[in-house]
Amino acid sequence: MNIFIAGLSFKVNDADLANLFEEYGTITSAKVITDRQTGRSKGYGFVELEDNEAGEKAIAELNGAEYDGRTISVSEAKPKEERPRREFGGNNRGGGGARRNRY
């Protein structure tokens, strides 16, 4: 089961997140999401547990709990939605066509 955790302290790292969930079952991954440019935590992360029942228990017990001075929200992660790729480059602002000088 993939679990979404929001409201994390910016000091929490992947290992801290794994430690928080280890009592609930076997963790296959634990990841705090960070900003690509700064490397700073965005305050949320994901934990994947092997067993769905263990995941449901973790969600029930940890949602609304205080962790590292912050109240965290814990829920089942929703599948990532496919978003259309953004096109970069060009200056496509509409208006189309060449401008003609009128005399």
C-alpha positions in Angstrom: 0.0 0.0 0.0 1.3 3.4 -0.9 0.7 6.1 1.8 0.8 9.9 1.5 2.0 11.9 4.4 1.5 15.7 4.5 2.5 18.4 7.1 6.0 17.0 7.7 8.5 19.2 9.4 11.2 20.4 6.9 13.8 18.6 9.0 12.3 15.1 8.4 14.3 12.9 6.0 13.7 9.5 4.3 15.2 7.6 7.3 13.0 9.4 9.8 9.9 8.6 7.7 10.9 5.0 7.5 11.4 4.9 11.3 7.9 6.4 11.9 6.3 3.6 9.9 8.5 0.6 10.6 6.4 -0.6 13.6 3.5 -1.2 11.1 5.2 -3.6 8.8 7.8 -4.1 6.1 8.6 -0.9 4.3 9.5 -1.2 0.6 10.2 2.6 0.2 10.1 5.8 2.2 10.7 9.1 0.4 10.4 12.8 1.5 9.8 14.9 -1.6 12.3 17.7 -2.1 12.6 20.7 -4.3 14.7 19.9 -7.3 16.6 23.2 -7.2 17.2 23.7 -3.5 17.1 20.2 -2.2 14.8 21.4 0.6 11.9 19.3 1.8 8.5 20.2 0.5 6.8 19.0 3.7 5.3 15.8 2.3 6.3 12.3 1.4 5.3 8.7 0.6 5.8 5.4 2.3 5.1 2.1 0.7 4.2 -0.9 2.9 4.1 -4.5 1.7 0.9 -5.3 3.5 -2.4 -3.4 2.8 -3.8 -4.2 6.3 -0.6 -2.8 7.9 -1.0 0.3 5.8 -4.6 0.8 6.8 -3.6 0.4 10.5 -0.8 3.0 10.0 -3.2 5.5 8.4 -5.8 5.0 11.2 -3.3 5.5 13.9 -1.0 8.2 12.5 -3.5 10.5 10.7 -3.8 13.6 12.9 -0.9 12.6 15.1 1.9 14.9 16.1 5.3 14.2 14.7 8.4 16.4 15.2 6.2 19.2 16.5 3.7 19.2 13.5 0.3 17.6 13.0 0.6 15.2 10.1 -2.1 14.1 7.6 -1.8 10.4 6.6 -3.9 8.9 3.8 -3.7 6.3 1.0 -1.9 7.8 -1.9 -3.9 8.3 -5.1 -2.3 7.2 -8.3 -0.4 9.8 -10.1 -2.5 11.5 -12.8 -1.1 11.7 -16.3 -0.7 15.4 -17.1 -0.1 16.7 -20.6 3.4 17.6 -21.2 4.1 21.3 -21.3 5.8 22.6 -24.4 8.7 24.8 -23.8 10.3 27.2 -26.2 8.8 29.3 -28.9 6.7 32.3 -28.2 3.3 31.0 -29.0 1.0 33.7 -27.7 -1.5 33.6 -30.5 -2.3 36.6 -32.7 -0.9 34.6 -35.6 0.6 35.7 -38.9 3.0 38.4 -40.0 2.3 42.0 -39.4 1.8 44.2 -42.5 2.6 47.8 -42.6 -0.2 49.9 -43.9 0.6 53.2 -45.6 
